[in-house]
Amino acid sequence: MVAPKQKQSTLALIAELLAEQSRLQTPVAHASQSFEQIKNHKSEIVNFRSLIPLTQPRPGEQYAFEVELDSCTGCKSCVSACHSLNGLDDQETWRDVGLLVGGDRAHPFSQTVTTACHHCADPACLHGCPVLAYEKDPLTGIVRHLDDQCIGCQYCVLKCPYDVPKYNERLGIIRKCDMCHSRLAEGEAPACVQACPTSAIKIVTVFTSAPQLSALNSPLTSSFLPTAPDPAYTQPTTRYVTAKKLPRNLAHADATTLRPQPAHWPLVVMLTLLPAAVGLQLAQLLSAADLQRSTFNFHWLPSAAAALGGLGLFASLFHLGQPLRAWRIFLGWRKSWLSREALVFGPWFALTATIPLLDWSLGLGHWTLPVAAAATGLLGLYCSVMIYVDTRREFWRFAQTAPRFFGTAAVVALAPLAPRAAALALLLKLAWESRPFFHGATSSRLFRGPLARAVLTRVLLALATIVLLAAAPQFVTYWVTLPLLLTGELAERYLFFRAVDSPKMPGLPAA
């Protein structure tokens, strides 16, 4: 039975809270009230300055989000407004809310954080896009995605360290926040800004140079969000402002969550078969160099290389959301390694498909074309390596990626004439692949946890291949071990994609 005094106190508290709620105004309600005052000739001033700048950025400036952390309550009104205004699909979000935690038992600390595209001064998505589907407005600095040019390759998803570009499976393209640029052009605030009940999100103008931006941030403690990926890479312009002293042990709430990344099976197949095809071409050249002493029949190698290369390139099309637009993939060749890969492997396949038509009975005079094809293939593999190195992810650094791709080509090339050398090369490759298992951070935990079975499968396939290469007769070795070798390399490429570290804004839910 509740005491009368306690019941009266509870009712008083509820009444006080309801009264406070009735006094709260969202920015939209505040603007509406201002317009009503103008209509009634009570005021001629509408206070939009607290939401958006009234003038366009000057040279050296651009628009940016400013988030006042002390005012963010994590209500997700900004998420809902962005979703509604832009007509996003059910599982699609352009703005997210995350959680940071820290402190100790005596002084626990938690902070909700709203985040969207940071409209970086040096956007990685723009530089990586092979079809020029991104543009940075020269007047406002807003980074826009051009949906009608996108082929759905998702490379910008890998390039962006903040998990901003979102792939829409229904449309087969990437979409992202554009700061409601059409609303800003008409003097209206973006949806997220207008919907925030505490005015925690604003649009401001910021300097695009670091020293000026740093000076502009005082006297409040203001910088890019702590624990977020290094802002030096893309130079994000979002300002996170707080008057609080953040704890030193600040961390994102999902710091211990393990998230294997998508397998990207079309790319797994492509990046296994293309190195193997180049390896077959190198095997052909090695056989030709030892033509007088070798009993190995190399005449089938050009056809096998063309078949594997064609299958690999064909498989890559299934990775694209809009494969019919793939013809424009060369447009970004000045900055995008993905464009460069396409520009190299296109002519390479033309050379590779021509080689089986040569009459090898004419002698070594026809070896100019195979040499050119092999050299072009090696250049294409280098471009493939740089595609992933350029994302600046720890697991995909050059020292890890290059031995994987070129190692496959080397083992395939050595197997016909020197199977024991191929076995040694594969053993060294396997040992090098295992380094992140012991020294990596995110990748090591993934290897030991949800990807443990895949790791075991890879190791067993590689060891079985090594045993056959070292012990079986030469002819049996190549025909029996080549499929086994390629199966093992498929498992390795699967881990290559699934075990990569996935940088994103801290505390956000999995994409």
Secondary structure, 3 states (H helix, E strand, C coil): CCCHHHHHHHHHHHHHHHHHHHHCCCHHHHHHHHHHHHHCCCCCCCCCCCCCCCCCCCCCEEEEEEEEHHHCCCCCHHHHHHHHHHCCCCCCCCCEEEEEEEECCCCEEEEEEEECCCCCCCCHHHHHCCCCCEEECCCCCCEEECHHHCCCCCHHHHHCCCCCCEEECCCCEEECCCCCHHHHHCCCCCHHHHHCCCCCEEEEEEECCHHHHHHHHCCCEEECCCCCCCCCCCCCCCEEEECCCCCCCCEECCCCCCCCCCCCHHHHHHHHHHHHHHHHHHHHHHHHHCCCCCCCCCCCHHHHHHHHHHHHHHHHHCCCCCHHHHHHHHHHCCCCHHHHHHHHHHHHHHHHHHHHHCCHHHCHHHCHHHHHHHHHHHHHHHHHHHHHHCCCCHHHCHHHHHHHHHHHHHHHHHCCCCHHHHHHHHHHHHHHHCHHHHHCCHHHHHHHCCCHHHHHHHHHHHHHHHHHHHHCCHHHHHHHHHHHHHHHHHHHHHHHHHCCCCCCCCCCCCC
